[in-house]
Amino acid sequence: MEGSVPERLDFGKMGYGCKHYRRRCRIRAPCCNEVYFCRHCHNEATSMLSNPFDRHELIRHDVRRVVCSVCDTEQPVAQVCTNCGVRMGEYYCDICKFFDDDTGKQQFHCDDCGICRVGGRENFFHCNKCGSCYSTGLRDNHLCVENSMRHHCPICYEYLFDSLKDTAVMKCGHTMHCECYEEMIKRDKYCCPICSKSVIDMSRAWKRIDEEIEATVMPDDYRYRKVWILCNDCNDTTEVYFHIIGHKCGHCSSYNTRAIAPPVLPQ
């Protein structure tokens, strides 16, 4: 290839890749010896195999060989092709064996997470208890849940820790995809699917229920019956008067409660 070194390094930049990444190489999967543009392409392909025992995921750190997309030369993992001299990824992480030409994502490697993330190192901090990087806006401003990101989204069931999608941290500290959270709220579901705590300020809704209960008189057979409830928001148990519309927590005034015993008449 002719031209200066910078021109040679940048040849083909943003011109190769897959739907997940712009990069000038493909990876040789150490698990099945097949060649894919990225681990996501590999995982999507193997998840569709008819034999469930053949389905598997690629471990990014185990990749040892890549194939240059410009000259088709297979070689050990490195940022620059040993044959044609192009840079196979403008961003390159030797730990994750990760290449990406689209540096507008502001990629950075987090040693504590052990993987590369996007969004700019200065915009994130690593929460040791939660076990993941969070936006700096959540520093000292979120409820820690141990390893809260190392589980599947409770809505779509995709693993959250290394998901390509944005993640929302709810008031309770549990996490899910932002798009799944927004869809849940759109469907008038306001409780965490994991712990059942309210995920938004429900005080106005509780006031409306107060008004409904005040305007709805129970029949004589039920007016003085009591029931034990558990509050999903504060975890307190309270004995309250039974009402068909709802039961208000005596501790935090939430109606996000559930009966833990059938209604009974007072002794």
Disulfide bonds with the S-S distance in Angstrom:
none
